[in-house]
Amino acid sequence: MQKLISIFVACVACAQATQHSGYPPTDEIVLAGLVHDAGSITQNVLDFIVDMSCSKLVRTSIVTASGSESFEARYAITAEKKYQQQNCAEVSLVKDPIFKTDEPMNRVKRIQFLREFQKEEIRKILSKNDDLDSTTIVLADFDLDKFPAFDKVVNNVESLQDHTSELDVLCSNGLSGNGANSKRYHDTSSTVLLPDTFVHPIELREIAQMWPYEDSRFIINPEGNGESLTSTSLFKWFEEKGRENGSTKLQSNPVPVRSCFGGLALYKASRFLDGKCSYMHQSRAIKNAKYRNSLDNEVSEHILWNNCMRAADESFVVAVQPDMTTTSKTESEKMDRTSRKL
């Protein structure tokens, strides 16, 4: 296997095909994300990475602290099995720059820093791209259990790249749990509905109260008393909203929100890389106090970035795509991940 210096990996079939075909990787899509241990990436997520790399020639950047050799071996096997001698774009494993630091840094601060670090890695990948309006960044958490169906993501990328689209960010509908009656909306700490309702439970906020412009009907009540909103009913609400007024291009309509992520989201590169906002923007500002969670006493990096972009440009549009679903890992796996301080 041709091993690219330091941070790049490629399978045998990919290296051989590149030498003979010379097909360039696409500049229209970049897949990027974070994971503590690259060796722990599930087979479902690995299949998605391989499909992007080999089917669409999408370059991938993974920031990771460990597990590179394990990932490289599994990637090679999967790419060879699925695509044989086809050409594949490179997948780069970038060493977590703060994995061994002694500087005190909580979970959210750490992720904020890594998101900014990876943004610069993406900027390098697209340094020769002169049409960022037609380019999509697929930003993902590679520690999920399942990604959306590959074709579903590709279709939504094409929709986002349509010059008639007003969307700038399209988030997945992240869930935890299995089965029709146990699907729970997962990413509550990053989700803010329009005009400004933070769906995260009040008792799990640093300041446990409602704020102006919030609609109590859309704040999750973990107890699920009466007609109050639960994470299960919020997931179903997005599905129902997406089915309103059918769509000619998507099976489900995007649901506009103020902020979201869901574990995988699509960004217009021109917005993502314009330099106006960062994932650490005014995290301790009074105006962001309402979004701080009680676990870290911090604001999700996605809320900070989305709010900053909206403040810089009122035409900025974020939405959840209800039928583009991700699935988080089990509670025990998440606890293990937290113990390793991802």
Beta strands, then each sheet from edge to edge (+ up, - down):
strand 1: 8-9
strand 2: 29-37
strand 3: 59-66
strand 4: 91-95
strand 5: 136-141
strand 6: 169-172
strand 7: 175-176
strand 8: 184-185
strand 9: 192-193
strand 10: 197-198
strand 11: 255-257
strand 12: 264-268
strand 13: 318-321
sheet 1: 1+ 4- 3- 2- 5- 12+ 6- 13- 11+
sheet 2: 7+ 8-
sheet 3: 9+ 10-
end
